[in-house]
Amino acid sequence: MSKLLLLLIQAIQIYSYLLIIWVIGSWFPQLRSTDFYRWVDKFVDPYARIFRGVIPSVGGFDFSVIIAFIVLDIAQRLLFSLIATGS
């Protein structure tokens, strides 16, 4: 069970890195046209879109991504606590 939880924690960490790449890539229009960024966008945008409905962009800045990071962090902490209590 703990191996599965560790795998989920690693998956969340990788997804967080993809989210960071997605945010940074959104600042550079020339990067958005690359195949790699489009691939990242396919994975991250559906998740980020969930939070856009909750927090609208303000002055062109999309703060919903902050909530997306917080939710990933909470999920990761919950998984860590499950491992800790199982030991």
Distance bins in CASP14 RR format, pairs under 12 A and 6 or more apart:
PFRMAT RR
TARGET T0000
AUTHOR 0000-0000-0000
RMODE 2
METHOD distances of the structure
MODEL  1
1 7 0 0 0 0 0 1 0 0 0 0 0
1 8 0 0 0 0 0 1 0 0 0 0 0
1 79 0 0 0 0 0 1 0 0 0 0 0
1 82 0 0 0 0 1 0 0 0 0 0 0
1 83 0 0 0 0 1 0 0 0 0 0 0
1 85 0 0 0 0 0 1 0 0 0 0 0
1 86 0 0 0 0 1 0 0 0 0 0 0
1 87 0 0 0 0 0 1 0 0 0 0 0
2 8 0 0 0 0 0 1 0 0 0 0 0
2 9 0 0 0 0 0 1 0 0 0 0 0
2 79 0 0 0 0 1 0 0 0 0 0 0
2 80 0 0 0 0 0 1 0 0 0 0 0
2 82 0 0 0 0 1 0 0 0 0 0 0
2 83 1 0 1 0 0 0 0 0 0 0 0
2 84 0 0 0 0 1 0 0 0 0 0 0
2 85 0 0 0 0 0 1 0 0 0 0 0
2 86 1 0 0 1 0 0 0 0 0 0 0
2 87 1 0 0 1 0 0 0 0 0 0 0
3 9 0 0 0 0 0 1 0 0 0 0 0
3 10 0 0 0 0 0 1 0 0 0 0 0
3 83 0 0 0 0 1 0 0 0 0 0 0
4 10 0 0 0 0 0 1 0 0 0 0 0
4 11 0 0 0 0 0 1 0 0 0 0 0
4 79 0 0 0 0 1 0 0 0 0 0 0
4 82 0 0 0 0 0 1 0 0 0 0 0
4 83 0 0 0 0 0 1 0 0 0 0 0
5 11 0 0 0 0 0 1 0 0 0 0 0
5 12 0 0 0 0 0 1 0 0 0 0 0
5 75 0 0 0 0 0 1 0 0 0 0 0
5 76 0 0 0 0 0 1 0 0 0 0 0
5 77 0 0 0 0 0 1 0 0 0 0 0
5 78 0 0 0 0 1 0 0 0 0 0 0
5 79 1 0 1 0 0 0 0 0 0 0 0
5 80 0 0 0 0 1 0 0 0 0 0 0
5 81 0 0 0 0 1 0 0 0 0 0 0
5 82 1 0 1 0 0 0 0 0 0 0 0
5 83 1 0 1 0 0 0 0 0 0 0 0
5 84 0 0 0 0 0 1 0 0 0 0 0
5 85 0 0 0 0 0 1 0 0 0 0 0
5 86 0 0 0 0 1 0 0 0 0 0 0
5 87 0 0 0 0 0 1 0 0 0 0 0
6 12 0 0 0 0 0 1 0 0 0 0 0
6 13 0 0 0 0 0 1 0 0 0 0 0
6 76 0 0 0 0 0 1 0 0 0 0 0
6 79 0 0 0 0 1 0 0 0 0 0 0
6 80 0 0 0 0 1 0 0 0 0 0 0
6 82 0 0 0 0 0 1 0 0 0 0 0
6 83 1 0 0 1 0 0 0 0 0 0 0
7 13 0 0 0 0 0 1 0 0 0 0 0
7 14 0 0 0 0 0 1 0 0 0 0 0
7 79 0 0 0 0 1 0 0 0 0 0 0
7 83 0 0 0 0 0 1 0 0 0 0 0
8 14 0 0 0 0 0 1 0 0 0 0 0
8 15 0 0 0 0 0 1 0 0 0 0 0
8 72 0 0 0 0 0 1 0 0 0 0 0
8 75 0 0 0 0 1 0 0 0 0 0 0
8 76 0 0 0 0 1 0 0 0 0 0 0
8 78 0 0 0 0 1 0 0 0 0 0 0
8 79 1 0 1 0 0 0 0 0 0 0 0
8 80 0 0 0 0 0 1 0 0 0 0 0
8 82 0 0 0 0 1 0 0 0 0 0 0
8 83 0 0 0 0 0 1 0 0 0 0 0
9 15 0 0 0 0 0 1 0 0 0 0 0
9 16 0 0 0 0 0 1 0 0 0 0 0
9 72 0 0 0 0 0 1 0 0 0 0 0
9 73 0 0 0 0 0 1 0 0 0 0 0
9 75 0 0 0 0 1 0 0 0 0 0 0
9 76 1 0 1 0 0 0 0 0 0 0 0
9 77 0 0 0 0 1 0 0 0 0 0 0
9 78 0 0 0 0 1 0 0 0 0 0 0
9 79 1 0 1 0 0 0 0 0 0 0 0
9 80 1 0 0 1 0 0 0 0 0 0 0
9 81 0 0 0 0 0 1 0 0 0 0 0
9 82 0 0 0 0 1 0 0 0 0 0 0
9 83 1 0 0 1 0 0 0 0 0 0 0
9 84 0 0 0 0 0 1 0 0 0 0 0
10 16 0 0 0 0 0 1 0 0 0 0 0
10 17 0 0 0 0 0 1 0 0 0 0 0
10 76 0 0 0 0 1 0 0 0 0 0 0
10 79 0 0 0 0 1 0 0 0 0 0 0
10 80 0 0 0 0 0 1 0 0 0 0 0
11 17 0 0 0 0 0 1 0 0 0 0 0
11 18 0 0 0 0 0 1 0 0 0 0 0
11 43 0 0 0 0 0 1 0 0 0 0 0
11 72 0 0 0 0 0 1 0 0 0 0 0
11 75 0 0 0 0 0 1 0 0 0 0 0
11 76 0 0 0 0 1 0 0 0 0 0 0
11 79 0 0 0 0 1 0 0 0 0 0 0
12 18 0 0 0 0 0 1 0 0 0 0 0
12 19 0 0 0 0 0 1 0 0 0 0 0
12 47 0 0 0 0 0 1 0 0 0 0 0
12 68 0 0 0 0 0 1 0 0 0 0 0
12 69 0 0 0 0 0 1 0 0 0 0 0
12 71 0 0 0 0 1 0 0 0 0 0 0
12 72 1 0 1 0 0 0 0 0 0 0 0
12 73 0 0 0 0 1 0 0 0 0 0 0
12 74 0 0 0 0 0 1 0 0 0 0 0
12 75 1 0 1 0 0 0 0 0 0 0 0
12 76 1 0 1 0 0 0 0 0 0 0 0
12 77 0 0 0 0 1 0 0 0 0 0 0
12 78 0 0 0 0 0 1 0 0 0 0 0
12 79 1 0 0 1 0 0 0 0 0 0 0
12 80 0 0 0 0 0 1 0 0 0 0 0
13 19 0 0 0 0 0 1 0 0 0 0 0
13 20 0 0 0 0 0 1 0 0 0 0 0
13 69 0 0 0 0 0 1 0 0 0 0 0
13 72 0 0 0 0 1 0 0 0 0 0 0
13 73 0 0 0 0 0 1 0 0 0 0 0
13 75 0 0 0 0 0 1 0 0 0 0 0
13 76 1 0 0 1 0 0 0 0 0 0 0
13 79 0 0 0 0 0 1 0 0 0 0 0
13 80 0 0 0 0 0 1 0 0 0 0 0
14 20 0 0 0 0 0 1 0 0 0 0 0
14 21 0 0 0 0 0 1 0 0 0 0 0
14 40 0 0 0 0 0 1 0 0 0 0 0
14 43 0 0 0 0 0 1 0 0 0 0 0
14 44 0 0 0 0 0 1 0 0 0 0 0
14 72 0 0 0 0 0 1 0 0 0 0 0
14 76 0 0 0 0 0 1 0 0 0 0 0
15 21 0 0 0 0 0 1 0 0 0 0 0
15 22 0 0 0 0 0 1 0 0 0 0 0
15 40 0 0 0 0 0 1 0 0 0 0 0
15 43 1 0 0 1 0 0 0 0 0 0 0
15 44 1 0 0 1 0 0 0 0 0 0 0
15 46 0 0 0 0 0 1 0 0 0 0 0
15 47 1 0 0 1 0 0 0 0 0 0 0
15 48 0 0 0 0 0 1 0 0 0 0 0
15 68 0 0 0 0 1 0 0 0 0 0 0
15 69 0 0 0 0 0 1 0 0 0 0 0
15 71 0 0 0 0 0 1 0 0 0 0 0
15 72 1 0 0 1 0 0 0 0 0 0 0
15 73 0 0 0 0 0 1 0 0 0 0 0
15 75 0 0 0 0 1 0 0 0 0 0 0
15 76 0 0 0 0 1 0 0 0 0 0 0
16 22 0 0 0 0 0 1 0 0 0 0 0
16 23 0 0 0 0 0 1 0 0 0 0 0
16 43 0 0 0 0 0 1 0 0 0 0 0
16 44 0 0 0 0 0 1 0 0 0 0 0
16 47 0 0 0 0 0 1 0 0 0 0 0
16 65 0 0 0 0 0 1 0 0 0 0 0
16 68 0 0 0 0 1 0 0 0 0 0 0
16 69 1 0 0 1 0 0 0 0 0 0 0
16 70 0 0 0 0 0 1 0 0 0 0 0
16 71 0 0 0 0 0 1 0 0 0 0 0
16 72 1 0 1 0 0 0 0 0 0 0 0
16 73 1 0 0 1 0 0 0 0 0 0 0
16 74 0 0 0 0 0 1 0 0 0 0 0
16 75 0 0 0 0 0 1 0 0 0 0 0
16 76 0 0 0 0 1 0 0 0 0 0 0
17 23 0 0 0 0 0 1 0 0 0 0 0
17 24 0 0 0 0 0 1 0 0 0 0 0
17 40 0 0 0 0 1 0 0 0 0 0 0
17 43 0 0 0 0 0 1 0 0 0 0 0
17 44 0 0 0 0 0 1 0 0 0 0 0
17 69 0 0 0 0 0 1 0 0 0 0 0
17 72 0 0 0 0 0 1 0 0 0 0 0
18 24 0 0 0 0 0 1 0 0 0 0 0
18 25 0 0 0 0 0 1 0 0 0 0 0
18 36 0 0 0 0 0 1 0 0 0 0 0
18 37 0 0 0 0 0 1 0 0 0 0 0
18 39 0 0 0 0 1 0 0 0 0 0 0
18 40 1 0 1 0 0 0 0 0 0 0 0
18 41 0 0 0 0 1 0 0 0 0 0 0
18 42 0 0 0 0 0 1 0 0 0 0 0
18 43 1 0 1 0 0 0 0 0 0 0 0
18 44 1 0 1 0 0 0 0 0 0 0 0
18 45 0 0 0 0 0 1 0 0 0 0 0
18 47 0 0 0 0 1 0 0 0 0 0 0
18 48 0 0 0 0 0 1 0 0 0 0 0
18 65 0 0 0 0 0 1 0 0 0 0 0
18 68 0 0 0 0 0 1 0 0 0 0 0
18 69 0 0 0 0 0 1 0 0 0 0 0
18 72 0 0 0 0 0 1 0 0 0 0 0
19 25 0 0 0 0 0 1 0 0 0 0 0
19 26 0 0 0 0 0 1 0 0 0 0 0
19 40 0 0 0 0 1 0 0 0 0 0 0
19 41 0 0 0 0 0 1 0 0 0 0 0
19 43 0 0 0 0 1 0 0 0 0 0 0
19 44 1 0 1 0 0 0 0 0 0 0 0
19 45 0 0 0 0 0 1 0 0 0 0 0
19 46 0 0 0 0 0 1 0 0 0 0 0
19 47 1 0 0 1 0 0 0 0 0 0 0
19 48 1 0 0 1 0 0 0 0 0 0 0
19 51 0 0 0 0 0 1 0 0 0 0 0
19 62 0 0 0 0 0 1 0 0 0 0 0
19 64 0 0 0 0 0 1 0 0 0 0 0
19 65 1 0 0 1 0 0 0 0 0 0 0
19 66 0 0 0 0 0 1 0 0 0 0 0
19 67 0 0 0 0 0 1 0 0 0 0 0
19 68 1 0 0 1 0 0 0 0 0 0 0
19 69 1 0 0 1 0 0 0 0 0 0 0
19 70 0 0 0 0 0 1 0 0 0 0 0
19 71 0 0 0 0 0 1 0 0 0 0 0
19 72 1 0 0 1 0 0 0 0 0 0 0
19 73 0 0 0 0 0 1 0 0 0 0 0
20 26 0 0 0 0 0 1 0 0 0 0 0
20 27 0 0 0 0 0 1 0 0 0 0 0
20 40 0 0 0 0 1 0 0 0 0 0 0
20 44 0 0 0 0 1 0 0 0 0 0 0
20 48 0 0 0 0 0 1 0 0 0 0 0
20 65 0 0 0 0 1 0 0 0 0 0 0
20 68 0 0 0 0 0 1 0 0 0 0 0
20 69 0 0 0 0 1 0 0 0 0 0 0
20 72 0 0 0 0 0 1 0 0 0 0 0
21 27 0 0 0 0 0 1 0 0 0 0 0
21 28 0 0 0 0 0 1 0 0 0 0 0
21 31 0 0 0 0 1 0 0 0 0 0 0
21 32 0 0 0 0 0 1 0 0 0 0 0
21 34 0 0 0 0 0 1 0 0 0 0 0
21 36 0 0 0 0 1 0 0 0 0 0 0
21 37 1 0 0 1 0 0 0 0 0 0 0
21 38 0 0 0 0 0 1 0 0 0 0 0
21 39 0 0 0 0 0 1 0 0 0 0 0
21 40 1 0 1 0 0 0 0 0 0 0 0
21 41 0 0 0 0 1 0 0 0 0 0 0
21 43 0 0 0 0 0 1 0 0 0 0 0
21 44 0 0 0 0 1 0 0 0 0 0 0
21 65 0 0 0 0 0 1 0 0 0 0 0
22 28 0 0 0 0 0 1 0 0 0 0 0
22 31 0 0 0 0 0 1 0 0 0 0 0
22 32 0 0 0 0 1 0 0 0 0 0 0
22 36 0 0 0 0 0 1 0 0 0 0 0
22 37 1 0 0 1 0 0 0 0 0 0 0
22 38 0 0 0 0 0 1 0 0 0 0 0
22 39 0 0 0 0 0 1 0 0 0 0 0
22 40 1 0 1 0 0 0 0 0 0 0 0
22 41 1 0 0 1 0 0 0 0 0 0 0
22 42 0 0 0 0 0 1 0 0 0 0 0
22 43 0 0 0 0 1 0 0 0 0 0 0
22 44 1 0 1 0 0 0 0 0 0 0 0
22 45 1 0 0 1 0 0 0 0 0 0 0
22 46 0 0 0 0 0 1 0 0 0 0 0
22 47 0 0 0 0 1 0 0 0 0 0 0
22 48 1 0 0 1 0 0 0 0 0 0 0
22 49 0 0 0 0 0 1 0 0 0 0 0
22 62 0 0 0 0 0 1 0 0 0 0 0
22 65 0 0 0 0 1 0 0 0 0 0 0
22 68 0 0 0 0 1 0 0 0 0 0 0
22 69 0 0 0 0 0 1 0 0 0 0 0
23 31 0 0 0 0 0 1 0 0 0 0 0
23 32 0 0 0 0 0 1 0 0 0 0 0
23 37 0 0 0 0 0 1 0 0 0 0 0
23 40 0 0 0 0 0 1 0 0 0 0 0
23 41 0 0 0 0 0 1 0 0 0 0 0
23 44 0 0 0 0 1 0 0 0 0 0 0
23 45 0 0 0 0 0 1 0 0 0 0 0
23 48 0 0 0 0 1 0 0 0 0 0 0
23 61 0 0 0 0 0 1 0 0 0 0 0
23 62 0 0 0 0 1 0 0 0 0 0 0
23 63 0 0 0 0 0 1 0 0 0 0 0
23 64 0 0 0 0 0 1 0 0 0 0 0
23 65 1 0 1 0 0 0 0 0 0 0 0
23 66 0 0 0 0 1 0 0 0 0 0 0
23 68 0 0 0 0 1 0 0 0 0 0 0
23 69 0 0 0 0 1 0 0 0 0 0 0
24 31 0 0 0 0 1 0 0 0 0 0 0
24 32 0 0 0 0 0 1 0 0 0 0 0
24 37 0 0 0 0 1 0 0 0 0 0 0
24 40 0 0 0 0 0 1 0 0 0 0 0
24 44 0 0 0 0 0 1 0 0 0 0 0
24 65 0 0 0 0 0 1 0 0 0 0 0
25 31 1 0 1 0 0 0 0 0 0 0 0
25 32 1 0 0 1 0 0 0 0 0 0 0
25 33 0 0 0 0 0 1 0 0 0 0 0
25 34 0 0 0 0 1 0 0 0 0 0 0
25 36 0 0 0 0 1 0 0 0 0 0 0
25 37 1 0 0 1 0 0 0 0 0 0 0
25 38 0 0 0 0 0 1 0 0 0 0 0
25 40 0 0 0 0 1 0 0 0 0 0 0
25 41 0 0 0 0 1 0 0 0 0 0 0
25 44 0 0 0 0 0 1 0 0 0 0 0
25 65 0 0 0 0 0 1 0 0 0 0 0
26 32 1 0 0 1 0 0 0 0 0 0 0
26 37 0 0 0 0 1 0 0 0 0 0 0
26 40 0 0 0 0 0 1 0 0 0 0 0
26 41 0 0 0 0 1 0 0 0 0 0 0
26 44 0 0 0 0 0 1 0 0 0 0 0
26 45 0 0 0 0 0 1 0 0 0 0 0
26 48 0 0 0 0 1 0 0 0 0 0 0
26 57 0 0 0 0 0 1 0 0 0 0 0
26 60 0 0 0 0 0 1 0 0 0 0 0
26 61 0 0 0 0 0 1 0 0 0 0 0
26 62 1 0 0 1 0 0 0 0 0 0 0
26 65 0 0 0 0 1 0 0 0 0 0 0
27 37 0 0 0 0 0 1 0 0 0 0 0
27 60 0 0 0 0 0 1 0 0 0 0 0
27 61 0 0 0 0 0 1 0 0 0 0 0
27 62 0 0 0 0 0 1 0 0 0 0 0
27 65 0 0 0 0 0 1 0 0 0 0 0
28 34 0 0 0 0 1 0 0 0 0 0 0
28 37 0 0 0 0 1 0 0 0 0 0 0
29 37 0 0 0 0 0 1 0 0 0 0 0
30 37 0 0 0 0 1 0 0 0 0 0 0
31 37 1 0 1 0 0 0 0 0 0 0 0
31 38 0 0 0 0 0 1 0 0 0 0 0
31 40 0 0 0 0 0 1 0 0 0 0 0
31 41 0 0 0 0 0 1 0 0 0 0 0
32 38 1 0 0 1 0 0 0 0 0 0 0
32 39 0 0 0 0 0 1 0 0 0 0 0
32 40 0 0 0 0 1 0 0 0 0 0 0
32 41 1 0 0 1 0 0 0 0 0 0 0
32 45 0 0 0 0 0 1 0 0 0 0 0
33 41 0 0 0 0 0 1 0 0 0 0 0
34 40 0 0 0 0 1 0 0 0 0 0 0
34 41 0 0 0 0 0 1 0 0 0 0 0
35 41 0 0 0 0 0 1 0 0 0 0 0
35 42 0 0 0 0 0 1 0 0 0 0 0
36 42 0 0 0 0 0 1 0 0 0 0 0
36 43 0 0 0 0 0 1 0 0 0 0 0
37 43 0 0 0 0 0 1 0 0 0 0 0
37 44 0 0 0 0 0 1 0 0 0 0 0
37 45 0 0 0 0 0 1 0 0 0 0 0
38 44 0 0 0 0 0 1 0 0 0 0 0
38 45 0 0 0 0 0 1 0 0 0 0 0
39 45 0 0 0 0 0 1 0 0 0 0 0
40 46 0 0 0 0 0 1 0 0 0 0 0
40 47 0 0 0 0 0 1 0 0 0 0 0
40 48 0 0 0 0 0 1 0 0 0 0 0
41 47 0 0 0 0 0 1 0 0 0 0 0
41 48 0 0 0 0 1 0 0 0 0 0 0
41 49 0 0 0 0 0 1 0 0 0 0 0
42 48 0 0 0 0 0 1 0 0 0 0 0
42 49 0 0 0 0 0 1 0 0 0 0 0
43 49 0 0 0 0 0 1 0 0 0 0 0
44 50 0 0 0 0 0 1 0 0 0 0 0
44 51 0 0 0 0 0 1 0 0 0 0 0
44 64 0 0 0 0 0 1 0 0 0 0 0
44 65 0 0 0 0 1 0 0 0 0 0 0
44 68 0 0 0 0 1 0 0 0 0 0 0
44 69 0 0 0 0 0 1 0 0 0 0 0
44 72 0 0 0 0 0 1 0 0 0 0 0
45 51 0 0 0 0 0 1 0 0 0 0 0
45 52 0 0 0 0 1 0 0 0 0 0 0
45 62 0 0 0 0 0 1 0 0 0 0 0
45 64 0 0 0 0 0 1 0 0 0 0 0
45 65 0 0 0 0 0 1 0 0 0 0 0
45 68 0 0 0 0 0 1 0 0 0 0 0
46 52 0 0 0 0 0 1 0 0 0 0 0
46 68 0 0 0 0 0 1 0 0 0 0 0
47 64 0 0 0 0 0 1 0 0 0 0 0
47 65 0 0 0 0 1 0 0 0 0 0 0
47 67 0 0 0 0 0 1 0 0 0 0 0
47 68 1 0 0 1 0 0 0 0 0 0 0
47 69 0 0 0 0 0 1 0 0 0 0 0
47 71 0 0 0 0 1 0 0 0 0 0 0
47 72 0 0 0 0 1 0 0 0 0 0 0
47 75 0 0 0 0 0 1 0 0 0 0 0
48 54 0 0 0 0 0 1 0 0 0 0 0
48 55 0 0 0 0 0 1 0 0 0 0 0
48 57 0 0 0 0 0 1 0 0 0 0 0
48 62 1 0 0 1 0 0 0 0 0 0 0
48 63 0 0 0 0 0 1 0 0 0 0 0
48 64 1 0 0 1 0 0 0 0 0 0 0
48 65 1 0 1 0 0 0 0 0 0 0 0
48 66 0 0 0 0 0 1 0 0 0 0 0
48 67 0 0 0 0 1 0 0 0 0 0 0
48 68 1 0 1 0 0 0 0 0 0 0 0
48 69 0 0 0 0 0 1 0 0 0 0 0
48 71 0 0 0 0 0 1 0 0 0 0 0
48 72 0 0 0 0 0 1 0 0 0 0 0
49 55 0 0 0 0 0 1 0 0 0 0 0
49 62 0 0 0 0 0 1 0 0 0 0 0
49 64 0 0 0 0 1 0 0 0 0 0 0
49 65 0 0 0 0 0 1 0 0 0 0 0
49 67 0 0 0 0 0 1 0 0 0 0 0
49 68 0 0 0 0 1 0 0 0 0 0 0
50 64 0 0 0 0 1 0 0 0 0 0 0
50 65 0 0 0 0 0 1 0 0 0 0 0
50 67 0 0 0 0 1 0 0 0 0 0 0
50 68 1 0 0 1 0 0 0 0 0 0 0
50 71 0 0 0 0 1 0 0 0 0 0 0
50 72 0 0 0 0 0 1 0 0 0 0 0
51 57 0 0 0 0 0 1 0 0 0 0 0
51 62 0 0 0 0 1 0 0 0 0 0 0
51 63 0 0 0 0 1 0 0 0 0 0 0
51 64 1 1 0 0 0 0 0 0 0 0 0
51 65 1 0 0 1 0 0 0 0 0 0 0
51 66 0 0 0 0 1 0 0 0 0 0 0
51 67 1 0 1 0 0 0 0 0 0 0 0
51 68 1 0 1 0 0 0 0 0 0 0 0
51 69 0 0 0 0 1 0 0 0 0 0 0
51 70 0 0 0 0 1 0 0 0 0 0 0
51 71 1 0 0 1 0 0 0 0 0 0 0
51 72 0 0 0 0 0 1 0 0 0 0 0
52 58 0 0 0 0 0 1 0 0 0 0 0
52 62 1 0 0 1 0 0 0 0 0 0 0
52 63 0 0 0 0 1 0 0 0 0 0 0
52 64 1 0 1 0 0 0 0 0 0 0 0
52 65 0 0 0 0 1 0 0 0 0 0 0
52 66 0 0 0 0 0 1 0 0 0 0 0
52 67 0 0 0 0 1 0 0 0 0 0 0
52 68 0 0 0 0 1 0 0 0 0 0 0
53 62 0 0 0 0 0 1 0 0 0 0 0
53 63 0 0 0 0 0 1 0 0 0 0 0
53 64 1 0 0 1 0 0 0 0 0 0 0
53 67 0 0 0 0 0 1 0 0 0 0 0
53 68 0 0 0 0 0 1 0 0 0 0 0
54 62 0 0 0 0 0 1 0 0 0 0 0
54 63 0 0 0 0 1 0 0 0 0 0 0
54 64 1 0 0 1 0 0 0 0 0 0 0
54 65 0 0 0 0 0 1 0 0 0 0 0
54 66 0 0 0 0 0 1 0 0 0 0 0
54 67 1 0 0 1 0 0 0 0 0 0 0
54 68 0 0 0 0 1 0 0 0 0 0 0
54 70 0 0 0 0 0 1 0 0 0 0 0
54 71 0 0 0 0 0 1 0 0 0 0 0
55 61 0 0 0 0 0 1 0 0 0 0 0
55 62 0 0 0 0 1 0 0 0 0 0 0
55 63 1 0 1 0 0 0 0 0 0 0 0
55 64 1 0 1 0 0 0 0 0 0 0 0
55 65 0 0 0 0 1 0 0 0 0 0 0
55 66 0 0 0 0 1 0 0 0 0 0 0
55 67 1 0 1 0 0 0 0 0 0 0 0
55 68 0 0 0 0 1 0 0 0 0 0 0
55 70 0 0 0 0 0 1 0 0 0 0 0
55 71 0 0 0 0 0 1 0 0 0 0 0
56 62 0 0 0 0 1 0 0 0 0 0 0
56 63 0 0 0 0 1 0 0 0 0 0 0
56 64 1 0 0 1 0 0 0 0 0 0 0
56 67 0 0 0 0 0 1 0 0 0 0 0
57 63 1 0 0 1 0 0 0 0 0 0 0
57 64 1 0 0 1 0 0 0 0 0 0 0
57 65 0 0 0 0 0 1 0 0 0 0 0
57 66 0 0 0 0 0 1 0 0 0 0 0
58 64 0 0 0 0 0 1 0 0 0 0 0
58 66 0 0 0 0 0 1 0 0 0 0 0
62 68 0 0 0 0 1 0 0 0 0 0 0
63 69 0 0 0 0 0 1 0 0 0 0 0
63 70 0 0 0 0 0 1 0 0 0 0 0
64 70 0 0 0 0 0 1 0 0 0 0 0
64 71 0 0 0 0 0 1 0 0 0 0 0
65 71 0 0 0 0 0 1 0 0 0 0 0
65 72 0 0 0 0 0 1 0 0 0 0 0
66 72 0 0 0 0 0 1 0 0 0 0 0
66 73 0 0 0 0 0 1 0 0 0 0 0
67 73 0 0 0 0 0 1 0 0 0 0 0
67 74 0 0 0 0 0 1 0 0 0 0 0
68 74 0 0 0 0 0 1 0 0 0 0 0
68 75 0 0 0 0 0 1 0 0 0 0 0
69 75 0 0 0 0 0 1 0 0 0 0 0
69 76 0 0 0 0 0 1 0 0 0 0 0
70 76 0 0 0 0 0 1 0 0 0 0 0
70 77 0 0 0 0 0 1 0 0 0 0 0
71 77 0 0 0 0 0 1 0 0 0 0 0
71 78 0 0 0 0 0 1 0 0 0 0 0
72 78 0 0 0 0 0 1 0 0 0 0 0
72 79 0 0 0 0 0 1 0 0 0 0 0
73 79 0 0 0 0 0 1 0 0 0 0 0
73 80 0 0 0 0 0 1 0 0 0 0 0
74 80 0 0 0 0 0 1 0 0 0 0 0
74 81 0 0 0 0 0 1 0 0 0 0 0
75 81 0 0 0 0 0 1 0 0 0 0 0
75 82 0 0 0 0 0 1 0 0 0 0 0
76 82 0 0 0 0 0 1 0 0 0 0 0
76 83 0 0 0 0 0 1 0 0 0 0 0
77 83 0 0 0 0 0 1 0 0 0 0 0
77 84 0 0 0 0 0 1 0 0 0 0 0
78 84 0 0 0 0 0 1 0 0 0 0 0
78 85 0 0 0 0 0 1 0 0 0 0 0
79 85 0 0 0 0 0 1 0 0 0 0 0
79 86 0 0 0 0 0 1 0 0 0 0 0
80 86 0 0 0 0 0 1 0 0 0 0 0
80 87 0 0 0 0 0 1 0 0 0 0 0
81 87 0 0 0 0 0 1 0 0 0 0 0
END
